[in-house]
Amino acid sequence: MTATTSSLPKPAHFAARRLEFTPNQLLLGAVLIAAGLSALSLLFNHAIDYDPEGWIVYGRELLGSQALNTTGFPAWKPLPAIMIAPFTLITRGEGDVYYWLFISRAAAVLTVFACAALAHRFGGRVAAVLAGFMVVISPWWAADGAIGRDSSLSAMFFVGGFLAHYRGWYRWSVLSMVGLALLRPEATPFMMLYGVWMWRSRRLAWWFTVGSIAVIVLLWLVPTILHSGLSPAEISRDSGGKNAAVNSAFPALTVIVDAAKQTRQLPAVLFALAAVASLYGLYAFVMRRPSQGEALWGRNGEELVLIGAAVAWVLIVAAETQKGYAGNPRYLVPAVTVFFATGSVAALRLAGSRVALRLIRSPSVALGVVAAFCVIGTAAFSVHSLQSGVRLIQTRDRQVYAMRQELLTLRCRGRVFANESNNAYLAQITGRPLQDTVNWHLPYMYFKGKRFWFVYCAP
């Protein structure tokens, strides 16, 4: 008796079912992984930078017994202070540091997932892996995320806003733009344009857009004007260090060059190719002609808006730097994250182009060659920056530890001071306002009793 077709053993590819996840499940999984890795990292290191220490002080003053005072440095940022403030009611001192570092490091991991998801939408799984890899070995990702800077948080909001829009989650997209604007004022024009578009297209009520804009304006302006009579723009003007872009011969050009440096050489070239290719896509969009299917980028309106927003972000930072603002490289990170996704997709599309397939007959081989070239080429230029990032993390860790030990050694009955580069650490450790812990005449470190000190005890 012959076996029926249904009784025959099925091939392996039929036996193994492909796992499929909903967007909500993927988002939840990414958040859980990010939270786990962030918490695990705190067991090994809790180095923190100057600005986050100042935000912790502002958060403590928002809901504490001391009045909020935003006249000093670091500059006032609404979002970190608001996020930190409730936690300061539970714990003080080192606990506040752990809390903010947990948020910052989790945001760094989520930025990798967000960039990969963005690349996956336009280029598939290989593009997603390549984009995530480029983020991880970028000059800013490890160090900025580890020491609590706002780079990864701003990148997460920027890319997350696009991803939420693609899913039709328009309120979440607006809220992402609001969160970004409360970190980086450069996002305010994007928020206003997007909010008006959502209102005009009847996807959101007018009051939601107006309310979002009002929140941004009030939280930025009221604290600084109330305390100093100056707007955040006036306070931040000419606040960059000696190596800031604002102090270069041509600040705007320096910002554009910094954007390429933060992207790395090979990803920057790939993004430049995508940007040039988008010009034809823009021409076809305006003239209502179908664009070429082999274009590296700019095949539809989504791609044109995405790359246009990234380029516009860099140009806004360049323009404000030319007008006298610091223009630090970390301001460019939201746009740079989009560069990685765009460059990854452009690389894979380049592998599938007619020219590549003429040289390499097999599409899979061409894809592997291009992916390997991007990985090796990007990694080769990243060794020095990764080493510098590790040194920065170690320096910040030793710096805060040294200041704590100095306070124990001094046992000062009066006030303690540090210079303007260290007062935020001292203010956070001692629970005092930023203005009460700074001495503008102190050097970065001073020599006392055969060793260097950061903390000075007033007589």
N, C-alpha and C positions, 0 to 999 in steps of 0.2 A: 504494500500500500504506500503510495507516494505521499510525502508530507505536503500539507497545504502551505500556501504562501504566508499565511498568518502565523504558522508554527515555526517557520524558519528563523534562525537567529538573526537579529537585526545588527547592522554595522555599528561600530562604536560611536560614529558621529550622530546616530539616531538615539543611542542609549544615553549619551551625556546631554543633559538639558542645559541650555544656556541660561545663566542667571540674569534676570532683568530686575532693575530697581526703578522705582518712581523718583521724580525729582525731590519730593519731600524726604524720602528714605536716604537718598544720596546726600542731601543737605544735613540731615541728622547725623549720618555716619561721619561726614567731614567735621562737624562740630565736636562730636565725641572724640574723634582721633586727635583733633587740635587741642582739646582740653586735656586729654591724657598726656600727650607729649609735652605740653606746656607745664603741667604739674610735675612731671618727671624731671624736667630740666631744672626746676627750682631746688631739687635735692643736691645738685652739683654746683650751682653757681647762682648768685643773686646780685650780680653787678648791675648798677643803674647809672644813668647819665644825669647831667646837670639839669636839663629842662624837666624831665619827669619828676625829679625831687621837688622842683618848684611847683609843679602842678599838684603834687601831694599836699604841699603847704596851702595852696589856694583852696583845694578841696576841704582841708581841715578847717580853714577859716570860714568857708561858706556856711557850715552847720555847727561850728564850734563857738566857744566863748569869745574868741578874738575876732575883731572886725576884719572883713575882707579888705585887703589893700593891694591894688594891682599896679602901683606906681613903679615897682622895681623890676628886676629881671630874674627869671626868664619872662618872656612875653606872655600875656594872658591868653589862654586857649579855653574856650567855654567847655567843649566836650570832655576833655580829661578831668577837669575840675568837677563837673557834674557827675561823672561816673565814679570818681573817687570819694566824693563827699559822703554818701550814705555809709560807705564801709568804714570811714574814720569814726563813726559813732560806736562801732563794735570794738575796734582795736586801734592802737596807736603805735608809732615808731616803726619797727621792722615789719609788722604785719601789713601796714599800708604799702610798703615797698613790694612785698610778696604779691599783694593783690594786683597792683598795677603791672608788675612784670608778668603775672599770669595772663592778664588781658593782652598785653603787647605780644607775648610769645605765641599765644593762641591765634592772634590775628596774623602773625607771620606765617603760621602753618596754613591758615585759611586762605591767605593770599596765593599760596602755591596751588591749592585746589581750585580757587577762582580763576586763576590764569589758565590752568589746564582745562577747565570747563569751557572757557571762552575759546580756546584754540580748538577744542573738540567740536564745538558747534560748526566751525568753518572748515576744519581739516581732518577730523576723525581722531582715533586713539593715538596714533603715532605722533601727530601734532600736539596732542594734549601732554603726552609724556615728555616730549622735547621742550615744550613751553615751561612745564613745571621744573624740569632740570635747569633751564636757563635762569629761572628765578632763584633757585637754591644756591647756585654758584655765582650769583650777581655780587657786585662789590658791597651792597648795602644790606642784603637780606639777613644774614646771620648776625652781624654786629648790631644793626639797628634794632632788630627784633629782640635780641638778647638783653640789651641795656635799656629798653623801654622807650625808644624814640617812636614818633608817630608815623614813621614812613610806611610800615606794613599796614597799620590801621587805615591810613588814608588810601592806600592801594586797594585794600579789601573793599572799602566803601565804593571806590570809583568803578572797579570791575564788577562788584556786586550789583551796582545800580543797573548796568547794562544787562547782566544775567537776569535780574528780576523783571526788567522790561520785556526781554525775549520770552519769558514765561507768562507774561500778562499780569504780573503782580505789580501793578502800577503804583499803588500806595507804598509798597515796600521800596520800589525804585526811588520814589520821591524822598522817602525817609533816609535812604542811603545817601542821597545827594545832600540832605540836610546835615546828616552826621559828618559827611566830608567837608561841607562848608563851615562847620563849627570847629574843624581842625585846620583847614586850609582855606583862607578867604578867596583864593583863586577859583574855587568851585562855585561861588555865588552866581556868576553869570550863567553857568551851565544849569544850575538849579532854577533860575528864573525863566530861562528859555524853555526848559523841559516842562516846568510847571504850567506855563502859559499854553504850551502845545497840548498838554494833557487836558487842560480846561477847554480849549477851543475845539478839541476833538471829542469832547463830552465823555471822556474816560474818567475824569475826576471832577468833583464839584469845585467851584471857584473859591469857596472859603478854605478848602484844603490847601490850595496853592498860596493864597494870600497869607494864611496862617503860618505856613512853612517859611515863607519869606520874612514875615514879622519876627518869628522866633530867631532866625539867623541874625537879623539886624539888631534886635534888642539885646541878645546875649553877648554880642560882640561890643556894642557901643556903650550900653548903660554902665557896666562896671568900670571901664577905663575912663569914661568922661566924668563919672561921678567922683572918682578918686583923684584923678589928675587933671581933669579939664581938657584932656587930649584924646583924640581917637586912636584906635590901635595902629592905624596907618602912620600917624604922627610919631607915636612912641617907637615903632619898629624902624623908622627911617634911619639909615646910616648905622644900623646896629650890628652889621656883620664884622667878623674878625678880619685880621690882616690878610688872610688867604681867601676871603669871600669874593665872589664874582663881582660884587659892587665896587671893589677896590682895584679891579683890573683896568687895563687901558680901554677896552671896549666891552663893558659888562654884558650887553645883550648877546654878543657873539660868544663870550665865555660860557654863558648859560647853555647855549646850543651845543657847544663842544662838551660841556659837562653831561648833557643828556646822552650823547654818544658814549662817553666814558662809563656812565652808569649802566648803559645797555650792554657794553662790551663790544669789541670790534666786529666780530662776525655777525652777531644779531643786529647790530646797527646797520651793517651793509645790507642785510636781508630786508630790514625795515625800509631802508632807503629805496631798494628795488620795488618794494610793495607800494611805497608812496608815489614813485614815478609811474608805476602801472596804474595807479588809481586816477591819474590825470586823464587817461583815456576813458576809464570807467565814468568819471565825472562828465566828460564830454558826451559820452553816449547817453548818460542819464539826462543831461540838459536837452540834448537833441532828440531824446526819446527814440534812440536806436538801441537795438540789443547789443550788449557788449560781448566781446569774444569770450568763449567758454574757457580758453586757456589763460586768461589774465591772471597774473599772480595775486592781485587784489583789486577790489573795486567792482566786483561782478554784480552787486546789487546795492540798494540804498543802505541796508544795514552795514555793509562793509565800508561804504563811503562815510557814513556818520561816525563809525567807530574810529577810523584812522584820522578823520577830520578833528574829532574831539581831542585825540592824543596830541596831534600837532598844535592845535589851538592852545592846549594847556601849556606846552613848552613856550609858545610865543607870548602868552600872557605873563609867565614868569620872567621871560627875557625882557619884556617891556617894562615891568615894574622894577626890575633890577637896574635897567638903564635910567630909571627915574630916582634911584637912590636907595632901593631896598636890598637886603642882603643877597638874595639869590642863591642860597645854599643848595647843594646837590640833592639833599633829601626832599626838597620841594618838588622835584621832578619825578619822584618815584611812581605816582599814579599813572602818568603817561608812559613811563618806562615799562611798567608792567604790561600795558597794552602793546608796546613795541615787541615784547617777547612773544606774545600770542600771535601777532601779525607776522613777525619774522618766521616763526615756526611753520605757520600755514604756507607762507610764500616759499619756504624751502622745499616743502613736500610737493607743492604744485610745480615748482621748478623741476623736481625729479620726474614728474609725470608729463612734462612738456614734450613736444615733438623732437626738439633738439636733443634732449637727454635720452629719449628712447631710441634715437638713431645711433647714439654713441653706445648705449647699453641696451641691448635688445630686450632684456627681461624687466618688466615694470617693478617687480618685487626687489630685484637686485639694485635697480636704480634708486628705489626708495631707501634701501638699506645703506647704500653708499652715501647718499646725501645726509641721512640721519646720523651716521657714524662720523662723517666729516663735521657736522654741526656740533656734535658732542665733544669730539676731540679738539676742534678748533676753538670752541668757547672755553673749555676747561684749561687749555694751554695758557690763555691770557688771564686766568683767574687765580692762579696760585699765589701771586704776590698779595692781591687784595684780601684773599682769605687769611693769609698769615697776618696781615695788618689788622684785620678784624679780630682775630684771636688775641693779639697784643693789646688792642683797645679794651676788650672785655676784661683781660687780666689787670690792666692798669686801673680801670674804674673799680674793680673789686678791691685791689690793694689800697687805693686812694681812700675809699670810705672806711675800710678797716683801720687804716692809719689814723684817720680823724677820730674814730671812736676810742682808740687806744690813747691818743693824745688828751682827749677830754678826761679819761680816767687818771692819767698821769698828772695833769695840771690841777685838778680839783679846784677850779677857779670859783671864788666866792662872788666875783663880779660878773661882768658881761664877757662873752667870748666872741671873737671876730674871725673872719676869714676874708680873703680878697674876693673880687667880683666873680672869679671863676670857680669858687668853692663855697660861696655863702649859701647856696641852695641846699647843699649837702648838710651843712651845719644847722641851717634853720629846720630842716626835717628831723635831724637827730635830736636837737634840743627842744623842739616844739615851740620855737620862737618865730616871729614874723621875719620875712626876708630882709626887710629894711633894718632890723635890729642886729643882724649878724654880719653885715658887710662893712669892711674898712677899705676904702678906695685907694689908700696909700700903701697897703701891704703888697709885697711881691707875691707871685704865685706860690712859692714856698720860701720860708726864711730859715736862716741858720741859727741854731741855738744849742749850745752844749754838745758840740761834736756831731749833731745830726740835723736833718731838715724837718721842719714842721709846717703843717697847714693851718693849725689853729693858734690864735693869739689870745692870751688872757689879759684883759684890761686890769690895770693896777687898782 
